[in-house]
Amino acid sequence: MNLIVAVDRNWGIGRDGGLLASVPGDMKYFKEKTTGKVVVMGRKTLESMPGHKGLPNRVNYVLTSNEKFEAPRCITVNSEEELMDELGKYAPDDVFIIGGASIYDRFYKRCDKCYVTKMDADLDADRTITDLDADPDFEVTWKSEPHNDNGIDYIFYLYEKIGRTE
């Protein structure tokens, strides 16, 4: 399983229910990595998306405690166990955790790869995730050249779980 996220210097991911910044290069990267794949999100993340519907050209799972919740293009699951049973239908490398903060923190330890876009800015986030640089179970195995969009410098990083078997 994979995780994909954009963070600021403080591992912030969001503010006021939305993204921290508009970074077209990161959105393109996200689309390239997740199109044709399975994405997993919480209800609040889904509701932050245009039209409150799942992303096109992906299998969208929404984890929520609301058993009556429904959304276009989404499969709703109500427990971690139910989600993991569903995800067993797919190759682990085709599954991406896409947020929000509680979903990232709940599932990152299950991920073999974490695709992290690090924005070189303090963007006053009100939602943060675990600092993977401080987690001894993960190491950076790749990073891109620096990029800049809308005045924000950023680099793509790949963190991989240490000791995983292929």
ABEGO torsion letter per residue (X at the ends): XBBBBBBBAAGBABBGGBBABBBAAAAAAAAAAABGBBBBBBAAAAAABBGGBBBBGBBBBBBBABAABBBBGBBBBABAAAAAAAAAABBAAABBBAOBAAAAAAAAAABABBBBBBBBBBAGBABBBBBAAABAABBBABBBBBBBBGGBBBBBBBBBBBGBBX
